[in-house]
Amino acid sequence: MIDIQNNEKCFVQLWLRLERTRQLFGMQYRRFCIRRILQSWLGTEATDDFIWQVCHNTVVDDEQLYGYDILPPPTTHPRESREFLRAIVATKLNIGLRKVNLKALDKAYTQAFPTSTPININKKSRHSP
């Protein structure tokens, strides 16, 4: 079981745990999918309803991910993992997706994987006039 909070410190731990879980599942020849990750992290708390809610909240490029959809490695394809972690936090804390601190989640990614490309590299930067 893990303690989930809506802050940067927790997000760093979630990013690192996600990568460790991916590596562990790879060594065990297990599918790196939402259902298995949640069952591994949350045990009996990962009920079918909880998994469904996380999947329902995990939307990437206007497409919903499903329980057995394989997540790509977070270090090379962070957007899917970002939305997955965002959905876990929102579901576990019973808050809306918009209440999840995305700035802290993105900053935590750069702390957890300092040599990876930042998540928001393609976003337009805002310059003051």
N, C-alpha and C positions, 0 to 999 in steps of 0.2 A: 504494500500500500504506500502511496505517496501523498504528501501534504501539498495541495495545489493552492496557490495564491496568485493574485493579479499584480505581481511585481517583477522587477528585473532579475532579482536574485533567484526567484523560483524559475523564471523563464530560462536562465542560463542552465540550470539543473535539468530542465525538461529537454532542451536542445541536446545536451550531452547524453542524457539518458536515452533519447531517441536514437542517436548514433550508436551507442553501446548496444542497444536492443537490436538494431539492424545487424551489427556485426555478430552478435550472439545467435540470432536466428539464422544467419548465413552459415555459421559453423554447424548448426543443428539441422540444416536443410529444411528450415521451417519458413513458411510464407510470411513476409514482412508486410502485413496488412493491418488495417485499422482494428479489426476484431481481435486478432492475436495480440497486438500491442496492448490494447485496453485490458484484455484478460490477464496478460503478464503483469501489467502495472497495478491494476486495481483488484485483481482476484475476483471474489464473488460480487463485488460492487459493480462489476462490468456485466450487468444484466442485458438481456436482449433490448429492452426499452432504452437503457442508457446508451448502448452501442448505436441503436437507431438514431437517437437524438444527436449524438456526436456526428454521425454520418450525415444526417439532415442538415447540420450546421457547417459541414465541410464542403464548401463550394469553391471550385477552382475553374477559372475561365468559363463561368456560367454553367458548369457541370457539377452535379453532386457526386461525391465519392461514396462508394458502398463498402460494406464491411469486409469483403474479401478482395477489394481492389488493392493491388500492390502499390505501396508508396515508393517513389524513387529515393535514392540516398539524399539525406538532407544537406549534405555538403555540396552536392552538385545541382540539385533541383530543390531549392529551399521553399519555393512558394507553396507547393502542395503540403509540405510539412508545417509551414507557418499557419496555413488555414486549419490543418488538423489540430495543432496545439492550441490555436485560438478557440476552436470548437470544444476541445476538452475543458479548457478553463471556463468558458461560458456555461457549459453544461454542468460541470461539477459545482461551480459557485452559484448556479441558477441566476445568471445575469445575462443580459443581451449581448450579442456579438459586438455591438458598438461600444460596450462598456469595458471590453478587454483593452488593456493598455498596449496598443500596437507599437508605439515608439519604444517602449521598454522591451517588447518582444523582438523587434528588429535590432535594437542595441545589444540585447542578449545574444542574438545570433552572431554578431560580429565579435563578441567576447568569446563565445564558445568555439567559433571557427575563424580565427583571425586571418588565416591565409585564403579563405574562400571569398568569392565575389559577394559583396553586400547585396542584400535582398532588393533594395530599392534603387539599384544602379540605373535602371531604365526610366525612372521617374524624372520628370522635368524639375529642375531646381528652381526655387523661387528666389528671384533677385529683387531687391528693393529698388524702386525707381529713383 
